Amino acid sequence: MSIPSDAIEIMEGRTRLLIPEAHSSKGPGKRLGCVFFNAQMAFNRDVSVMLFRTLRLRGSALDAMAATGARGIRLANECRGEYRMFMNDKDPRAFGYIQANIELNALENCEATNQDLRCHLASKVHDYVDIDPFGTPAPFVQASLQGLKRNGVLAVTATDTAPLAGTHAKKCIRRYMARPLRNVFGHETGLRILIGYLAREAAQLDKGIKPLLCYYADHYFRCFLRVPENAAAADESLSHLGYLCCDQSSHERSWSIDHSPGASGPMWLGPLHDRGVLSDMDAEKGLEERERCLKYLGLWREELETPFFYENNEISSMLKLSPHVLDEVVERLSQVGHASKTHFSPTAFKTDLPLSEVRAAYLDMA
Ligand SMILES: C[S@@+](CC[C@H](N)C(=O)[O-])C[C@H]1O[C@@H](n2cnc3c(N)ncnc32)[C@H](O)[C@@H]1O
């Protein structure tokens, strides 16, 4: 086996990995070594393992921007199934790492390729395509959708959270053709803008999207989407797009399918998760960050489908109250309507109640 000269060996989950000795351990990650590896993305790869197991894939999967191959190698090693895992990277040094990691784990269901993913997907289609770029996935979305088999699964990571969550509005408009919103729930609007963009790109090909699991964590957004291929599915997906209006001082928000002056969007207003997939997912022993996986699985399963959340501190300060205990707020609101915590923020909640009823509940609890 030819081991890259700057490599060290680690274990992630149940998998042995060769990674560059100089690598990122936090944040969006930098190219410190010759080939990219970010230890903080272990949770992201754990979630891929949990979700991939529920797909029971037959056919072929592509980790299209694999770097060391960390994700594809973990999927191939930790998820059973009758599929072939392709790991691709355009960088020849990454290709060397992928080959070495396949050999290290003695994986027979894997293949390494060394192409621009757009060339690869022009000649080969897959049942699962995963793109994990530096920053925005926008330049790779069309090729990935076209390289996906009928009813395949598309997985997308976006680390350009600042434009999507409203810090660089013009960049968001250029990349995603959508106006973002910079406020306390900017990360939820950012994720919904990304999904809305993927729905619009898919619709151009008469394909629809069905979110299996879409979430925000650390410094990135992550989407797993089923992509059915027919015009009705495309139309159905587009029917979930709309615009958000938010009054920054009263915190009153409303959304509709029509654009109005000052509105943010277009964005996805449908569900972020598929309940069946979530109930199938299991944080089995052997995951790298099992405790965190269990925590997030619980949050995703309980999270209301209602778009947008409220920050406990913000509502309290608007009413000149000291913040209530979040669990008590959720319990109180659940007595009159529906309420849940949200994975977007540990100090926030979702509810289907109008703001007037939320205020009334806060005042009652004071
Ligand atoms: C953020 S890293 C991927 C990290 C990896 N998925 C992991 O879990 O460790 C992005 C990778 O995409 C590769 N890349 C960038 N543009 C590409 C393209 N057009 N085709 C194929 N690979 C590309 C880069 O060489 C880099 O290794």
The ligand as an SDF file (V2000), in Angstrom:
LIG
                    3D

 27 29  0  0  0  0  0  0  0  0999 V2000
  -14.5380   20.3040    1.9420 C   0  0  0  0  0  0  0  0  0  0  0  0
  -13.5740   19.1640    1.0410 S   0  0  0  0  0  0  0  0  0  0  0  0
  -14.4560   17.6480    1.2080 C   0  0  0  0  0  0  0  0  0  0  0  0
  -14.3390   17.0230    2.5660 C   0  0  0  0  0  0  0  0  0  0  0  0
  -14.7720   15.5800    2.6550 C   0  0  0  0  0  0  0  0  0  0  0  0
  -16.0750   15.3410    2.0750 N   0  0  0  0  0  0  0  0  0  0  0  0
  -14.7310   15.0790    4.0950 C   0  0  0  0  0  0  0  0  0  0  0  0
  -15.7910   14.6440    4.6610 O   0  0  0  0  0  0  0  0  0  0  0  0
  -13.6470   15.0950    4.7120 O   0  0  0  0  0  0  0  0  0  0  0  0
  -13.8820   19.6020   -0.6390 C   0  0  0  0  0  0  0  0  0  0  0  0
  -13.1230   18.7480   -1.6630 C   0  0  0  0  0  0  0  0  0  0  0  0
  -13.7010   18.9930   -2.9450 O   0  0  0  0  0  0  0  0  0  0  0  0
  -12.6960   18.8630   -3.9280 C   0  0  0  0  0  0  0  0  0  0  0  0
  -13.1780   19.5520   -5.1440 N   0  0  0  0  0  0  0  0  0  0  0  0
  -13.3340   20.8750   -5.3700 C   0  0  0  0  0  0  0  0  0  0  0  0
  -13.8600   21.1110   -6.5910 N   0  0  0  0  0  0  0  0  0  0  0  0
  -14.0780   19.8870   -7.1430 C   0  0  0  0  0  0  0  0  0  0  0  0
  -14.6260   19.4640   -8.3840 C   0  0  0  0  0  0  0  0  0  0  0  0
  -15.0530   20.3640   -9.3010 N   0  0  0  0  0  0  0  0  0  0  0  0
  -14.7200   18.1360   -8.6470 N   0  0  0  0  0  0  0  0  0  0  0  0
  -14.2810   17.2280   -7.7320 C   0  0  0  0  0  0  0  0  0  0  0  0
  -13.7360   17.5750   -6.5320 N   0  0  0  0  0  0  0  0  0  0  0  0
  -13.6470   18.8890   -6.2300 C   0  0  0  0  0  0  0  0  0  0  0  0
  -11.4930   19.4980   -3.2800 C   0  0  0  0  0  0  0  0  0  0  0  0
  -10.2800   19.0380   -3.8970 O   0  0  0  0  0  0  0  0  0  0  0  0
  -11.6320   19.0680   -1.8220 C   0  0  0  0  0  0  0  0  0  0  0  0
  -10.8680   17.9090   -1.5620 O   0  0  0  0  0  0  0  0  0  0  0  0
  1  2  1  0
  2  3  1  0
  2 10  1  0
  3  4  1  0
  4  5  1  0
  5  6  1  0
  5  7  1  0
  7  8  2  0
  7  9  1  0
 10 11  1  0
 11 12  1  0
 11 26  1  0
 12 13  1  0
 13 14  1  0
 13 24  1  0
 14 15  1  0
 14 23  1  0
 15 16  2  0
 16 17  1  0
 17 18  1  0
 17 23  2  0
 18 19  1  0
 18 20  2  0
 20 21  1  0
 21 22  2  0
 22 23  1  0
 24 25  1  0
 24 26  1  0
 26 27  1  0
M  CHG  2   2   1   9  -1
M  END
$$$$
